[in-house]
Amino acid sequence: MPKVKKSVIKLPNETALVKNYQLILENLVADAGREGLIKTPDRVARAMSFFTQGYGMDASKIIKGALFTENVSEMVLIKDIEVYSLCEHHLLPFFGKVHIAYIPNGKIVGLSKVARVVDVFSRRLQVQERLTNEILNAMQDALDAQGVAVVMECKHLCMMMRGVQKQNSSTTTSAFTGVFKNAVTRSEFLKLIGTSLH
């Protein structure tokens, strides 16, 4: 079978990124021109363009493109959504899982769009606290839900690889709107994210 040639698309500012990463490499290692590093600036530039593609995405459009009218008023919970982002302080990854619930107010959203909202905000330079709230606010604003809950659990390489070097630490953040500020509803949500039903 003939090989299919991949199309090469230059992303905005990628040429400048390549030049900048070339300079970084030259300042880090004496043999920046060796075989294994020749294409590294190009690879890193493309990777960083991918990691930060969320700046060009609109969470509201994503949600509103898959809204459906349904007479549902019970909790909708999407658990264990994988999240990967870059800490804006050191440009090192943090990663983990996010749990998102909402109580509809006449509208539901396609489940895959909830995961896409996570990507919109995680594919930016971030701090976990802000990321949690950005996801919450996007869901609440677009759905006009009775309430939204977000809990995120992540490991941060800026803590694990450098600094305090605590490999087993994790960070949990949470945010709630509407009916999830009620202790009973919030407790049900927290119980469900900690329970395996299968």
Number of C-alpha atoms within 10 A of each C-alpha: 3 4 5 6 6 6 6 6 8 10 12 9 10 18 14 11 18 19 13 14 17 22 13 13 17 13 11 10 10 9 13 17 14 9 9 9 15 14 13 17 21 17 14 16 22 18 12 16 20 13 19 20 17 20 14 10 16 13 23 15 11 19 23 15 12 14 16 12 11 12 11 13 15 11 16 17 18 17 17 16 16 16 19 19 26 24 20 13 10 11 14 16 18 24 20 18 16 24 21 27 22 29 25 23 17 16 18 22 21 14 13 12 17 20 20 17 23 25 23 21 27 28 23 23 21 20 15 24 14 12 21 26 19 20 25 25 18 20 25 22 12 17 23 16 20 18 23 30 29 27 22 23 20 21 20 22 20 19 17 16 12 12 9 9 12 15 13 9 11 15 13 15 16 17 19 22 18 14 17 22 15 12 10 11 16 17 12 12 22 15 11 14 18 9 8 7 6 3
